[in-house]
């Protein structure tokens, strides 16, 4: 997950390690096929976020399950396969599920009022491409030093991918709701995800004491590029660096302890 450049191959998915990723991809493909062959609005009314969603309250969390178009379903599936599988292996299925549902709900709580205020008939807000975007943004920040091989061809820095993802959500939401300013409503889930991985998790742990011992699989000391730094003879600075190194080693050891990994040679 921390390679400087991702290899041009898809990671392996398994029902044991990445069940949520498989379910999301499968649900998107299945709903696309059902909508394509049955050609009824019952599927959209029952799963998508629309102006009628007050009569279908479950749609605030089901709208990401709808597949939108053949190419969209394929490319989104590859995107979820690559980043979703990585996040699920790092965070675990339960934690990723909670994160996905929370960001989906945040997005719904800002998009639904806009749908009701605009009263646009036929406006449909749905699709895994937008629903998965907060997870993609979280991945991009955690792995911000990586370069992603987009479509396994074009190398793009992870933070550029984050910016492109946010732009896609903005314009996709504005297009779906028929109002350019409505695009900001679709960014709420992405903003929540960005806040969470950039310090919100630490704040929540201090405030509520929950989700402890769930490392983010990123190291704050990597934020500072030390290449080319001048050596120092300051004993206080050396002592602080040694203390930080020991604390980092403890965190790494604790992370592997909590992961449940066991060395087969032991």
HELIX and SHEET records of a PDB file:
HELIX    1   1 UNK A   19  UNK A   38  1                                  20    
HELIX    2   2 UNK A   42  UNK A   47  1                                   6    
HELIX    3   3 UNK A   53  UNK A   55  5                                   3    
HELIX    4   4 UNK A   59  UNK A   62  1                                   4    
HELIX    5   5 UNK A   63  UNK A   65  5                                   3    
HELIX    6   6 UNK A   70  UNK A   79  1                                  10    
HELIX    7   7 UNK A   80  UNK A   84  3                                   5    
HELIX    8   8 UNK A   85  UNK A   91  1                                   7    
HELIX    9   9 UNK A   93  UNK A  118  1                                  26    
HELIX   10  10 UNK A  128  UNK A  131  1                                   4    
HELIX   11  11 UNK A  133  UNK A  142  1                                  10    
HELIX   12  12 UNK A  158  UNK A  177  1                                  20    
HELIX   13  13 UNK A  180  UNK A  182  5                                   3    
HELIX   14  14 UNK A  183  UNK A  186  1                                   4    
HELIX   15  15 UNK A  188  UNK A  195  1                                   8    
HELIX   16  16 UNK A  196  UNK A  200  3                                   5    
HELIX   17  17 UNK A  201  UNK A  208  1                                   8    
HELIX   18  18 UNK A  220  UNK A  223  5                                   4    
HELIX   19  19 UNK A  235  UNK A  259  1                                  25    
SHEET    1   A 2 UNK A 147  UNK A 150  0                                        
SHEET    2   A 2 UNK A 154  UNK A 157 -1                                        
END                                                                             
